[in-house]
Amino acid sequence: MNIAKFHYKMQSLQRLLTLNCHEAWVHQLGYLGCEIDVIDALPGRYCTQWDTRMRPVPKGGVLTTLDKVLQTRPNYDCIITHNITDLLDLKTLPGPRLLIIHETLDGRIRQHGLNMSPNQLRMLCQHYLDLVGGHAVAISALKAKTWGFIDDIVENCVDVQEYLPWSGDIGSGLRIANQITNRKEILLWDFHAAAFKDVPVRVMGFNPDMPGVSPSKDWDDLKSILSSHRFFIHTAHPEFEDGYNIATLEAMAAGLPVLGTRNPSSPVEHGVSGFLSDDPIELNRYAKLLCQDRGLAGRMGEAGRRKVAEHFPVENFVKQFKKSIETSQAKWVCRRVPDSYFSCEVPQK
């Protein structure tokens, strides 16, 4: 393979590679309209197989293995990674590469218990990307800011037409979060417990250490659950996490008002599309109000639905992410490592 002859044109974007991580985020790649190889069955992940309870495999996506990719060495328009481990797993595979920043710098260290300082992790990622001609893109302005060297931001998207009409027949709150035990400080879980201690709330997500808490059966089941609940909950420490995540955008697209803590990046307008407060007693009153007043919840939820349709459309994600791929392709041409770095032979099994 003559790496030096790689040329890329955005109009010919045809094939991407990514790894099984953050199924809800990876599912968005299906909107790009190209083939997507998704490396599955990776060791050391909290869910080793693609979890269809979170999302179906994205449109155009095919599950594959790391061994197969390294042995066959296909040509990819872009290699999309999610952490330094992904980058190292694919270090011998030539091609433009993106590093998607899903977490704040401090949030990643806290959640994963990494034995390094924020500056050490920042320098490690920045130096490696510089060597291999990689490009980092963050999913929010907060996450970009905390890493210090990222100026490319592509926010998540949501298609409101994919969600069922809201009924809110179940007078209960809904919270969706994975790995809560490892993220209690980030999610302000003690605040959550205090604010909703005597309010009916269903908690969902991948949390095997929490009895009675599990993901939905599949995406259709999740949509049904969203449509039937009265309101959604998202609390987060503003230094470590945004005032929303993909689940929040989904809930708003499904017509649920959102209750949460105040956060500069929250898409929720207090008193219009939900209620925000840093006082658990006050938030408790708002939760009980929505449990009692379905009409108010419906009006607020509709305002939230309009908000995400305007500010998080699929079209924006597609346009901006294609620009990020284009940037990765330009940086790949200027990589510092020699071509021999990518020519490592993989032993046949």
Phi, psi and omega in degrees: 000125179267096184298326183296341183268005178294126174230143185230137174227130186300329182291345180252018179304117187232323189217127180241159173234135172217178181241153181291101180198133180058066185308320181297323178287313181301326180302330180297335181297338178298338179288346182285341176075036178223175177287142181225116172272126181246113179288123184242180176058043179271133179288157174077009178261151182293339173224108190283339179247155176305127186264100181290350174291334179274309181202153167288162174303138184299155177304130183085358184272144176226129178283139179218187180237159179297317180301316182296317181296316182290332181278321182271335175050061178294163172273126179241143175291331177197142175254118187254114182247166185236353180194175183294329177298317177300315180301318181287324177300328184251021187296336180266002180264118182287151175140158176303144180223142175250143169248114180273123180266105182266346187228157170292160181299308179294324179298320179295316180297317181292315183295320186261000178060040183288137182268061177204159180280161176304320181293324178296316180293319178300311182294323179300310181294315182297317181294317182294317178299322179296320181296313187266004180071034180271166183226133180260137177226132182260154181273357176202162179295321179300312182294322177297316183298319184292332180279339169085339184237011186251128178237008180250123183233127174233106182286156176297164181230167176208139177256106185297338181288346181276355186250151182287157173300143181283138173244322180063025184294333179270113183283064186215152173278164180223132176232131179238119180201143177257152174051049184299318183304320180280352187233021186301318179293318181295320184271003183051052188293327177296321176297314178306312182298321180289320184288330187239026186297329181239027178242135178295122181220131174261126177255131181231159176136177180277097181216072186299342180269003180246107181303135177082000180250123181209163176288173173290169179291321178194184184294323178297320177296320178298317179299321179294318179296317178301314185295335187267345184268157189282318181207165181245155182236133171215109174246143181199145176291121187295343177276338187247342186208154179287168178278016177197163170219187181299321180298322178296316178298320177299315181298317179293321177297330179275358175092020178266135169290156184243133172252137180188183177276159179290139183203132183304333184262006182294133175279357183277129175263117185302129179082355181245304180246010179163194179228137179236135178199146174263009177252113183299329179292317179294317180295327176298319178296319179296320179298316180293325177298315181290328176297327183272333188241089181294325180298316177298316179300319180295318180293318178295317180298322179294323176296320178293322178299316178296323181298310183288329177298325182278320190259344181230048183285155178301321183302321179295315180301312183299312182298313184288323182290325176296324175295322178295319177298318179299319177296319179297325180291323177292319180291327178300321179298330183260017181302152183266333181285149178287162180302331181298338178300328185261009186254023181294132179281137177257121182297139178284141179265000000 
